[in-house]
């Protein structure tokens, strides 16, 4: 069952669900909480590596981390893909999961907030890495601090036995793929 604004507020008031910092009067929606775009981005450099090698467990994409002050624009060009981060730190209890949805106002301009992995697991703690794409025809200036995505919470049939403590737990900055950790038999 998807939580209503009343239930989200109850979870937050009880301390079971934490979203910080959060201005509930501005960010709480009827079925979710808007999260704001953080100031840190990872940009992929595509001129130094010929391809992504998933067989190489030590593969690390060539990225550059940049900081954009809150309120200043970051221009995302057509076809560009970057990693961003939410301003908010979230802690999800073991009886909820959250869907990460883009805002329709941004989607109508060609901004995709998540191309895959659009959920946060029960027990997740940290800031959320956002997979940001511009599928439009024009560059778009996105602004750290703006409402950028929405978390929609869903109750589970029972609390999980294995709360999330995986490779992206307690994220503080945009993190690139750690898929190499899944290939134990990889050579190289």
C-alpha positions in Angstrom: 0.0 0.0 0.0 1.3 3.4 -0.9 1.5 5.9 2.0 -0.5 9.0 2.0 0.8 12.4 3.3 -0.8 11.6 6.7 1.0 8.3 7.0 4.3 9.7 5.8 4.1 12.5 8.5 3.3 9.8 11.1 6.3 7.8 10.2 8.5 10.9 10.3 7.0 12.2 13.5 7.7 8.8 15.1 11.3 8.9 13.9 11.0 5.6 12.0 11.4 7.5 8.7 14.1 10.2 8.5 14.5 12.8 5.8 16.9 15.5 6.7 16.9 18.4 6.1 13.3 18.5 5.1 10.8 21.4 5.0 7.6 19.3 5.2 5.3 22.3 4.4 7.1 22.6 1.0 8.3 19.1 0.3 5.4 16.8 1.5 3.1 15.9 -1.4 -0.1 13.9 -1.3 1.7 10.6 -1.8 5.4 11.4 -1.4 8.1 13.7 -0.4 10.0 15.9 -2.9 13.8 15.7 -2.6 16.1 18.5 -3.7 19.1 18.3 -6.0 22.4 18.3 -4.1 25.5 20.2 -5.2 27.8 17.3 -6.1 27.9 15.8 -9.6 30.0 13.0 -11.2 30.7 13.7 -14.9 31.9 10.8 -17.1 35.0 11.4 -19.2 34.5 9.4 -22.4 37.9 10.1 -24.1 40.2 8.0 -22.0 38.6 4.5 -22.0 37.4 2.6 -25.0 34.5 0.8 -23.2 33.0 -0.4 -19.9 34.6 -3.7 -19.1 32.2 -5.6 -16.8 34.6 -8.6 -16.6 37.2 -6.3 -14.8 36.2 -6.4 -11.2 38.5 -3.4 -10.6 37.0 -1.3 -13.4 36.4 2.2 -12.4 34.8 4.7 -14.9 36.8 7.8 -15.6 34.8 10.5 -13.8 35.3 14.0 -12.5 33.6 15.2 -9.4 32.4 18.8 -9.5 30.6 21.0 -7.0 28.1 23.5 -8.1 26.9 26.0 -5.4 23.3 25.8 -4.5 21.2 28.2 -6.6 23.8 28.2 -9.5 23.1 26.4 -12.8 24.6 23.2 -14.0 24.0 22.8 -17.7 23.1 19.3 -18.9 23.5 18.9 -22.6 21.4 16.7 -24.9 22.4 13.1 -24.6 24.5 13.8 -21.5 24.4 11.4 -18.5 25.7 12.5 -15.1 25.3 11.3 -11.5 23.9 13.6 -9.0 22.9 13.3 -5.3 20.0 14.4 -3.2 20.5 17.2 -0.7 18.6 15.1 1.8 19.9 12.2 3.8 17.2 9.5 4.1 16.8 6.5 6.5 14.1 4.1 5.5 12.7 1.7 8.1 12.6 -2.1 7.6 8.8 -2.1 6.9 8.9 0.4 4.0 10.5 0.8 0.6 10.5 3.9 -1.6 10.1 4.5 -5.3 12.3 7.4 -6.7 10.2 9.2 -9.3 11.2 12.1 -11.5 9.0 15.2 -11.4 6.7 15.5 -14.4 7.6 19.2 -14.9 11.3 18.1 -15.5 10.3 15.1 -17.5 8.3 17.3 -19.9 11.6 19.2 -20.6 13.5 16.0 -21.3 15.2 15.4 -17.9 15.2 11.8 -16.7 16.0 11.4 -13.1 16.5 7.6 -13.1 17.1 5.4 -16.1 17.1 2.3 -13.9 17.3 1.5 -10.1 14.3 3.6 -9.2 13.8 2.4 -5.7 15.4 2.5 -2.2 15.4 -0.7 -0.2 14.1 -1.2 3.4 16.9 -0.3 5.8 18.7 2.1 3.3 20.5 5.0 4.9 22.2 7.8 3.1 21.8 10.3 0.3 20.4 9.0 -2.9 22.5 8.9 -6.1 20.5 10.1 -9.0 21.1 9.0 -12.6 20.3 12.1 -14.6 19.9 12.3 -18.3 18.9 14.9 -20.8 16.9 13.2 -23.6 15.7 16.5 -25.0 17.0 18.5 -27.9 18.3 21.6 -25.9 20.7 22.1 -23.1 18.9 22.5 -19.7 20.2 24.3 -16.7 19.4 22.3 -13.6 19.9 24.1 -10.2 21.2 22.5 -7.0 18.6 23.1 -4.3 15.6 22.7 -6.6 12.9 20.1 -6.0 14.1 17.4 -8.3 12.5 14.0 -7.6 9.9 12.5 -5.3 10.1 9.5 -2.9 6.9 7.5 -2.8 6.7 5.1 0.1 5.1 1.7 0.1 4.5 -0.6 3.1 5.7 -4.2 3.0 3.6 -7.2 4.0 6.0 -7.5 7.0 9.3 -6.0 8.1 12.3 -7.5 6.2 14.7 -9.9 7.9 17.6 -8.6 5.8 17.5 -4.8 5.8 19.7 -3.2 3.2 23.4 -2.8 4.1 24.8 -3.3 0.6 27.5 -1.6 -1.4 25.7 1.7 -1.6 24.7 2.0 2.1 25.4 5.3 3.8 26.2 7.2 0.5 27.4 10.7 1.0 28.3 11.6 -2.6 27.3 10.4 -6.0 28.8 6.9 -6.4 29.5 5.2 -9.7 28.6 1.5 -10.3 30.2 -1.1 -8.1 29.0 -3.9 -10.3 32.5 -5.4 -10.3 32.0 -6.5 -6.7 29.4 -9.0 -8.1 31.9 -10.8 -10.3 33.9 -12.9 -7.9 35.4 -15.0 -10.7 36.6 -12.0 -12.8 40.2 -12.2 -13.9 42.2 -9.1 -14.8 
